[in-house]
Every structure is written in C-alpha cells, then in structure tokens.
Amino acid sequence: MTTHAIDERASGHRFRGQAIRTLLILGASGDLTGRLLLPGLARLVRHGKAEDLALVGAGSDAWTAEDWQGRLATSFAAATPDSGTADDGGALARICAASTYHQVDVTADGALAGLIAGLEPPVAIYFALPPAVSEKASAKLGPGDLPEGSRLVLEKPFGTDLESASRLNSILARLVPEDHIHRVDHFLGKATVLNILGLRFANRFLEPVWNSLHIDSVDIVFDEELTLENRARYYDGAGALKDMIQSHLLQVMALLAMNAPSTLHERDLRDHVGTVLRASSVHPDFRESTRRARYTAGNIGGREVPNYVDETGVDPSRGTETLAEIVVSINNERWAGVPFRLRSGKALGRTRKEAVITFKPVNHLPDGFTGVDSPTRLRIGFGPDTLQLDIDVNGPGDVFCLDRATLQAELNASELLPYGEVLDGVLSGDPTLSVRGDTAEDCWRIVEPVLAAWEADEVPMDEYAAGSDGPPNW
C-alpha cells in the first residue's frame, strides 16, 4: 500500500465518529429535494436520528423565507410516520424553524465557498443538481474552502460519460478523502443490500451452486408503469440505459456476482464490487448483445398515454430509448459463460423489479416422470423485498407428473425511506452504500461502447405500445 493510500485512509477515518452538524442542499428549490430528500430526512428525524442537525437550502430561484418554509412543511408532512414510529420530540419543528434558504449561483467564483464559510462544521454538501452543474460547482471549491470532516454527496448520474466521471473524480479528490464522497445510489438501500448478502452467504445450500456450473442465466429487471412524469428535461437526455442500467442495475449485478468479502466493512465490500465490474463487459456484437425500444401511444391503468416523441419537452431527433436491455459477461472463473441480462423500461404494462436466477437442468431425470421439467428459479424482489423459489414437485393426482410449486417469503424492510437511508449513511460517515470513484468510472466503461453503437444506429430502435409488456418481437 502506498504512503498516499495510508494517509488517505487514516484521514478518511478521523471524522467517521463525528456527526455532521449542517446539511447544505444545493438545488433546494428543485423537484428532487421536495419529493425525495426532505421526506427522507423527516423520516430519519422521526426515528430519533439527526435531531440536532442544521438544515440550509440553496438554489437559483428567488425564494422567500416563506416559500422555503412552505416547502419544508409540505415535504415533511409527506413523511408522516406510521403508528409504530418513535416520536421525534418536536425535532422536526425545531429543524424547520431554524432552517434558512439562500439564493446563490453555485458556479460563480467564491459564491459557494462564501456560503459554506458561514455554516457550522462539519458540513455535508448535497449536490441535488444536474451532473454538469455539480462539476462546475465543485470545481469552484478549494481544499481550504471546506471545514475538516466535510462530506460531499452527489446524485446519479455521476458524470455524463467516462471522461466527465474521471474529471469529476479528480476534482473531488482534491477536496476530501474518497470515503467522504458519497455517490448516491438510493436504489440500493441498506436493507436490500444486506438481504442479498445474507441470502447468498449465510445459506450453505446456495453458495456451492452460485456459479457457472449450476446457474444458466441471471436477469435483473426494473420495469415501470410510470411514464415521463414531467421529467423530460432530464430523461430525454439520458434514456433507460444511462438512467437505470448504468447507475443502478450494474451495482445489483455486482452484489449478486461477487465473491464473499472477509467483512461487511465498506472497504472489503466495495473492493469486491469493484472486482466484479472490472471483469465485466458487453460483447461487441451489439445487435445480439443489446436491444432498445421506445414506447408509442397506449393505455396504462385506464390512462391514455401519448407517443413518447409527442411528450412535452421531448426532442425526437435525440433517439432516446425508454426500454433498454444489455447482456453483460463477467469474465472470471465463477461466471464465465453465464449471461447477465439487465433490462429497464418505462410505460410498461406492469411494474416488475426483481433479479431472477435461473438454474441449469438436472444432469439426469429418471425415466417415468411426465409433465414439464421446468428450470428452478430464484426470484429476489426489490421494493417490496421478497424471495420466491420456483421448483418442480410431484403433481396432485398423478404422482409421476411434475408440477410447479412456489415457496415465498417477505424479506425485512427498512423503516426509513430510501433517501432516509442515504442521508443516514452521509450523516454518520458510513460510505458503505455509496458508489466508489473507480466503480463509477467502470460502469461508464461498460456501457459507453453500447451508447456509441446506438448513436451510430447499429442497433434498431424497436417500438412498443404503452401499457404492453414490450416489443412483440422481444
């Protein structure tokens, strides 16, 4: 280990036990803050955490104190606790009453540094901003502008391509140690991550067959009924591949595929995630290894949905896909030859969020059985977290006829909202669930050749009616 690495690690752990005193949200007047961040914080406080936190908002909009207080009241009310939730003792009201909002251009020289200088340290700075703005804002800061123990939080997508992600990593590395940088992946909440790891490594019957000798394929799917929902400004410049697969599903894949870490410490866990992603690639025959599609007019739950290209804010010339699928190969001993299919789309007929592990057929099925010998499948559901095992058993009536049986269980869920879990890690200094810098770059490395092939029209753009299961030829 280099001296630099030792120093960085020591520096990174120095403030691990020191709680953040001030949360500064950049982009406080935006949709993300109101819809997700503030309700997540409210639920966190309701559970007895972050009660003494100072909350400061900053944005480009000319909001008054009354505007900001109105947003806080509305967003905090959205996180009204269940009956079993602990009383916060008025902590939310105190945080709200003391909170301030500042109109500021964070990309202007000295503007962000001046704002930070007036805050009580340690400070967590949440960049609830588009990636290009986050890069410009962070580039205006120097190491002396941040009090000791400061933490930086960045939303996905981290950069817009490999080059910008690498450049942003370099900027952030000048400011704080790596484990004080939280690249947010709210899709991977703590309960979901630990459910996957507990299932894999705490059950003797699974780990010996968790490899290419016994597993035929792995599918990781995040299909939504939701359409654009007024997010065309972001989504039309991203598409399904960047929005979900590059930033979220590759992380799920790494958790499902990694070897057992020695501990659940953030370094061990993230080292193993990184090892999987470094071994991953998409076969360059992109017409076979990738597919893309875009929804046309249709009906979802009785609601008429227009053609994607007719949605407000969409530029048809961009050729943005709303459904993407790639087949990832993990080139190591455990997974050689096993396809990992990652799929995500919008405006589909049903919401489906799961990983499906399909096992190979048995080596020998005795003569005399009838019926269908279906493959054994393990399904891990995300939100709600569920477990389902599809197996063959003797059917009713004719004991020689194979029939399908399903074993089901609900997995433990977190009492916090997804962004409450994110903020909990930030405020307590635990980067376990954040995406490490090298990993963020590897995710771009994996998908960039696909994006280039799609931009060159090497892969056809299929179509599917909104409310359907996808293109008929899929």
C-alpha positions in Angstrom: 0.0 0.0 0.0 1.4 3.4 -0.9 2.0 6.1 1.7 -0.7 8.2 0.0 -3.2 5.4 0.4 -2.3 5.0 4.0 -2.6 8.8 4.7 -5.9 8.9 2.8 -7.3 6.0 4.8 -6.2 7.5 8.1 -7.7 10.9 7.2 -10.9 9.3 6.0 -11.4 7.6 9.3 -10.6 10.5 11.5 -14.0 12.1 11.4 -16.0 8.8 11.0 -17.4 9.1 14.5 -18.1 12.9 14.3 -21.7 13.6 13.4 -22.5 16.1 10.7 -23.8 19.4 12.1 -25.1 21.1 9.0 -26.7 19.7 5.9 -26.5 22.1 2.9 -28.7 21.1 0.0 -27.7 22.7 -3.4 -30.7 22.7 -5.7 -33.1 23.0 -2.8 -35.8 24.5 -4.9 -35.8 21.5 -7.3 -38.1 18.6 -7.6 -35.6 16.0 -6.1 -35.3 18.0 -2.8 -39.0 18.4 -2.3 -40.2 14.9 -3.4 -37.4 12.7 -2.0 -34.7 14.3 0.0 -36.8 16.3 2.6 -39.3 13.4 3.2 -36.3 11.1 3.7 -34.8 13.5 6.2 -38.1 13.8 8.0 -38.4 10.1 8.4 -34.8 9.9 9.7 -35.5 12.5 12.3 -38.8 10.8 13.3 -36.7 7.8 14.1 -34.6 9.7 16.6 -31.6 10.5 14.3 -30.2 13.8 13.1 -32.3 15.7 15.8 -29.7 18.5 16.2 -29.0 18.9 12.5 -29.0 22.4 11.0 -30.6 22.4 7.5 -29.7 25.0 4.9 -31.1 25.2 1.4 -29.5 27.0 -1.6 -30.9 27.4 -5.1 -31.1 29.6 -8.1 -34.8 30.5 -7.6 -35.6 33.8 -5.8 -37.5 32.1 -2.9 -38.5 34.0 0.2 -38.2 32.6 3.7 -42.0 31.8 3.4 -41.5 29.9 0.2 -38.8 27.7 1.8 -40.8 27.1 5.0 -43.8 26.1 2.8 -41.7 23.5 1.0 -40.4 22.2 4.3 -43.9 21.9 5.7 -45.2 20.1 2.6 -42.3 17.7 2.3 -42.1 16.9 6.0 -45.8 16.2 6.0 -45.3 13.7 3.2 -43.2 11.6 5.6 -45.9 11.3 8.3 -44.8 8.3 10.4 -46.7 5.1 10.9 -48.1 4.5 14.4 -45.1 2.5 15.4 -42.6 5.2 14.7 -40.9 6.9 17.5 -41.9 10.4 18.5 -39.3 13.0 17.4 -40.0 15.2 20.4 -40.5 18.2 18.2 -37.1 17.9 16.5 -38.7 18.3 13.0 -40.4 21.5 14.1 -37.1 22.9 15.5 -35.2 22.0 12.4 -37.8 23.6 10.2 -38.0 26.8 12.3 -34.2 27.3 12.2 -33.7 26.4 8.5 -32.7 29.1 6.0 -32.7 29.4 2.2 -30.1 31.3 0.1 -30.4 32.3 -3.5 -27.0 31.7 -5.0 -25.3 30.8 -8.2 -23.0 28.0 -7.0 -21.0 28.1 -10.3 -19.9 31.7 -9.6 -16.4 32.4 -8.2 -16.4 32.4 -4.4 -20.2 32.0 -4.1 -20.4 28.5 -2.7 -17.2 28.9 -0.6 -18.7 32.1 1.0 -21.9 30.3 1.8 -20.1 27.3 3.4 -17.8 29.6 5.5 -20.9 30.8 7.4 -22.1 27.3 8.4 -21.4 25.3 11.5 -19.0 22.4 10.7 -18.7 19.5 9.9 -20.9 20.2 6.8 -22.4 17.7 4.4 -23.0 19.3 1.0 -25.7 17.6 -1.1 -25.4 18.4 -4.8 -29.1 17.9 -5.9 -28.1 19.2 -9.2 -27.5 18.1 -12.8 -24.1 16.4 -13.3 -22.7 19.3 -15.4 -23.7 21.9 -12.7 -22.3 19.7 -9.9 -18.9 19.5 -11.7 -18.8 23.3 -12.2 -19.8 24.0 -8.6 -17.2 21.6 -7.1 -14.5 23.0 -9.4 -15.0 26.4 -7.8 -14.0 25.0 -4.4 -10.5 24.5 -3.0 -9.4 22.3 -0.1 -9.3 25.4 2.2 -12.9 26.2 1.5 -14.2 23.1 3.2 -14.0 22.7 7.0 -12.5 19.4 8.3 -14.8 16.5 8.2 -16.9 17.8 5.3 -18.7 15.3 3.2 -19.8 15.7 -0.4 -22.9 13.9 -1.8 -23.6 13.6 -5.5 -26.7 12.3 -7.3 -26.6 9.9 -10.2 -25.7 10.1 -12.9 -22.2 10.6 -11.8 -20.9 12.5 -14.8 -22.3 12.1 -18.3 -19.7 9.7 -19.7 -16.4 8.1 -18.7 -14.4 11.2 -19.4 -16.6 13.5 -17.3 -16.8 11.0 -14.5 -13.0 10.7 -14.4 -12.7 14.5 -14.4 -15.2 14.9 -11.6 -13.4 12.3 -9.5 -10.2 14.3 -9.9 -11.9 17.5 -8.8 -13.4 15.8 -5.7 -10.2 14.1 -4.8 -8.6 17.5 -4.3 -11.2 18.4 -1.7 -11.9 15.5 0.6 -10.8 11.8 1.1 -12.6 9.2 -1.0 -14.6 7.8 1.9 -16.0 11.3 2.5 -17.5 11.3 -1.0 -21.0 9.8 -1.2 -22.1 9.0 -4.8 -25.7 8.2 -4.1 -27.5 5.0 -5.3 -30.8 5.2 -3.5 -31.9 2.1 -5.4 -29.6 0.1 -3.1 -30.9 0.7 0.3 -29.2 -0.9 3.3 -32.0 -3.5 3.8 -31.9 -4.5 0.2 -28.1 -4.9 0.1 -28.0 -6.9 3.4 -30.9 -9.1 2.2 -28.9 -10.0 -0.9 -25.7 -10.6 1.0 -27.4 -12.5 3.8 -29.2 -14.7 1.4 -26.1 -15.5 -0.6 -23.5 -16.0 2.2 -25.5 -17.2 5.2 -27.1 -20.3 3.5 -25.0 -23.3 2.9 -27.2 -24.7 0.2 -26.8 -21.7 -2.1 -23.2 -20.7 -2.1 -21.8 -24.0 -3.5 -24.1 -23.7 -6.6 -23.7 -20.0 -7.1 -21.5 -20.3 -10.2 -21.4 -21.2 -13.9 -21.6 -24.9 -13.2 -25.1 -24.7 -11.9 -26.6 -21.3 -13.0 -27.8 -20.9 -16.5 -28.5 -17.2 -16.6 -29.3 -14.1 -14.4 -31.9 -11.5 -15.2 -32.1 -8.2 -13.4 -35.2 -6.3 -14.4 -36.6 -2.9 -13.4 -39.8 -2.3 -15.5 -42.1 0.6 -14.5 -45.6 1.6 -15.4 -44.5 5.2 -14.9 -44.0 7.3 -18.0 -42.0 10.5 -18.1 -44.0 12.2 -15.3 -42.7 15.7 -16.2 -39.1 14.6 -16.2 -38.4 15.0 -19.9 -35.7 17.7 -19.3 -33.5 15.1 -17.6 -34.8 11.8 -19.1 -34.7 12.7 -22.8 -31.0 13.5 -22.4 -30.4 10.2 -20.6 -32.6 7.3 -21.6 -33.2 4.0 -20.0 -29.6 2.7 -20.3 -28.0 5.7 -18.6 -30.9 6.3 -16.1 -31.1 2.8 -14.6 -28.8 0.2 -16.0 -25.5 2.2 -15.9 -26.2 3.7 -12.5 -28.2 1.1 -10.6 -28.6 -2.4 -12.2 -24.8 -2.9 -12.6 -24.4 -2.4 -8.9 -27.1 -5.0 -8.2 -25.3 -7.3 -10.6 -22.1 -6.9 -8.8 -23.7 -7.8 -5.4 -25.2 -10.9 -6.9 -21.9 -11.9 -8.6 -19.2 -11.0 -6.1 -17.2 -13.4 -4.0 -17.7 -13.4 -0.3 -15.9 -10.4 1.4 -14.0 -11.0 4.6 -16.2 -8.5 6.4 -19.0 -6.1 5.7 -16.7 -3.2 6.3 -17.0 -0.6 3.5 -13.6 -1.2 2.1 -14.0 -5.0 1.8 -17.5 -4.8 0.4 -16.6 -2.1 -2.2 -13.4 -3.8 -3.2 -15.4 -6.9 -4.1 -18.0 -4.9 -6.0 -15.2 -3.2 -8.0 -13.5 -6.6 -8.8 -16.7 -7.8 -10.5 -17.2 -4.6 -12.5 -13.6 -4.6 -13.7 -14.2 -8.1 -15.1 -17.5 -7.1 -16.9 -18.1 -6.2 -20.5 -20.8 -6.3 -23.2 -20.0 -8.4 -26.3 -19.2 -6.1 -29.3 -21.8 -7.8 -31.5 -24.3 -5.2 -30.2 -27.2 -6.3 -32.4 -27.1 -9.6 -30.4 -26.0 -8.4 -27.0 -28.2 -5.3 -26.7 -31.8 -4.2 -27.5 -33.5 -0.8 -27.3 -37.1 0.4 -27.8 -39.4 3.4 -27.3 -43.0 3.5 -26.3 -45.8 4.6 -28.6 -49.3 5.7 -27.6 -51.2 3.3 -25.4 -53.2 2.9 -22.2 -51.9 2.2 -18.7 -54.5 1.5 -16.0 -57.2 3.4 -17.9 -55.0 6.4 -18.5 -54.2 7.4 -22.1 -50.5 7.8 -22.7 -49.2 9.7 -25.7 -46.4 8.6 -28.0 -43.1 9.3 -26.3 -42.0 11.6 -29.1 -45.1 13.7 -28.5 -44.5 14.1 -24.8 -43.8 17.7 -23.6 -40.2 18.5 -23.7 -39.0 15.6 -25.8 -36.7 16.1 -28.8 -37.5 13.3 -31.3 -34.1 13.8 -33.0 -32.3 12.5 -30.0 -33.5 9.0 -30.5 -33.9 8.4 -26.8 -34.8 4.8 -25.7 -37.4 4.2 -23.0 -36.6 0.5 -22.8 -33.1 -1.0 -22.8 -31.6 -4.4 -22.4 -27.9 -5.4 -22.4 -26.2 -8.8 -21.8 -23.2 -8.4 -19.6 -20.4 -11.0 -19.5 -18.4 -11.3 -16.3 -15.1 -12.7 -17.4 -13.8 -14.6 -14.3 -13.7 -18.3 -13.2 -17.0 -18.2 -11.3 -19.2 -16.7 -14.1 -17.6 -17.4 -17.4 -20.3 -18.2 -20.0 -23.3 -17.0 -17.8 -25.3 -14.2 -19.4 -26.4 -11.4 -17.0 -29.3 -9.7 -18.7 -30.0 -6.2 -17.4 -33.3 -4.6 -18.5 -35.1 -1.4 -17.6 -38.0 0.4 -19.1 -40.9 2.9 -18.7 -44.6 2.9 -19.6 -44.9 -0.9 -19.4 -48.0 -2.9 -18.6 -46.8 -4.0 -15.1 -44.2 -2.9 -12.6 -41.5 -5.6 -12.3 -38.4 -5.1 -10.1 -36.5 -8.3 -9.5 -33.5 -10.4 -10.0 -34.2 -13.9 -11.4 -31.5 -16.6 -11.1 -32.3 -19.5 -13.5 -30.5 -22.8 -12.7 -29.4 -25.3 -15.2 -31.4 -28.6 -15.6 -30.6 -31.6 -13.5 -27.9 -33.9 -15.0 -30.3 -36.8 -15.1 -34.1 -37.1 -14.7 -35.2 -40.7 -14.2 -37.4 -42.2 -16.9 -41.0 -42.4 -15.9 -41.7 -38.8 -15.0 -44.2 -36.9 -17.1 -45.1 -33.3 -17.3 -42.8 -30.3 -17.8 -39.4 -30.3 -16.3 -39.2 -26.5 -15.7 -35.9 -24.9 -14.6 -35.5 -24.0 -10.9 -35.7 -20.2 -10.5 -34.9 -18.0 -7.5 -36.5 -14.6 -7.6 -35.4 -11.7 -5.4 -37.8 -8.8 -5.5 -36.9 -5.2 -4.9 -39.4 -2.8 -3.3 -41.0 -4.7 -1.6 -38.1 -7.0 -0.9 -39.4 -10.6 -1.4 -38.0 -14.0 -2.1 -39.6 -16.6 -4.3 -38.3 -20.1 -5.2 -39.9 -21.9 -8.2 -39.3 -25.6 -8.1 -40.6 -28.9 -9.6 -42.6 -31.3 -7.3 -44.8 -34.3 -7.8 -48.2 -33.1 -9.0 -51.6 -33.7 -7.5 -53.4 -36.8 -8.6 -50.7 -38.3 -10.7 -47.5 -38.6 -8.6 -45.4 -39.3 -11.7 -46.4 -36.0 -13.2 -44.2 -33.0 -12.4 -45.9 -29.8 -11.3 -44.8 -26.4 -10.3 -44.6 -25.2 -6.7 -43.5 -21.8 -5.3 -42.0 -21.1 -1.9 -42.4 -17.4 -1.0 -41.2 -15.1 1.8 -41.1 -11.4 2.6 -37.7 -10.1 3.5 -37.1 -7.5 6.2 -37.7 -3.9 5.0 -36.2 -0.7 6.3 -38.4 1.7 8.3 -36.6 4.6 6.6 -37.5 5.9 3.2 -34.7 5.2 0.5 -33.3 8.7 0.9 -33.5 8.4 4.6 -31.1 5.5 4.4 -28.9 7.6 2.1 -28.8 10.5 4.5 -28.2 8.2 7.4 -25.0 7.0 5.8 -23.9 10.5 5.0 -24.6 12.0 8.4 -23.0 9.1 10.3 -20.0 8.9 7.9 -20.7 5.4 6.6 -19.9 5.2 2.9 -20.7 1.5 2.5 -23.7 2.1 0.3 -22.2 4.8 -1.8 -20.5 4.1 -5.2 -16.7 4.4 -5.1 -14.9 6.5 -7.6 -13.3 3.7 -9.6 -16.5 1.8 -9.7 -18.4 4.8 -11.1 -15.9 5.0 -13.9 -16.1 1.3 -14.6 -19.9 1.5 -15.0 -19.4 4.1 -17.7 -16.7 2.0 -19.4 -19.1 -1.0 -19.6 -21.9 1.0 -21.3 -20.1 3.5 -23.4 -19.5 1.2 -26.4 -23.2 0.3 -26.4 -24.1 4.0 -26.3 -21.8 4.6 -29.3 -23.3 1.8 -31.3 -26.8 3.0 -30.6 -25.9 6.6 -31.6 -24.5 5.2 -34.8 -27.8 3.3 -35.4 -26.1 -0.1 -35.4 -29.0 -1.4 -33.3 -32.6 -0.9 -34.4 -35.0 1.2 -32.3 -38.0 -1.1 -31.7 -41.3 0.1 -30.5 -43.9 -1.0 -28.0 -47.3 0.3 -27.1 -47.5 2.0 -23.7 -49.1 -0.5 -21.3 -47.8 -3.6 -23.1 -45.1 -6.0 -22.0 -42.6 -4.5 -24.6 -42.0 -5.0 -28.3 -43.8 -8.1 -29.7 -40.5 -9.5 -31.1 -38.9 -9.4 -27.7 
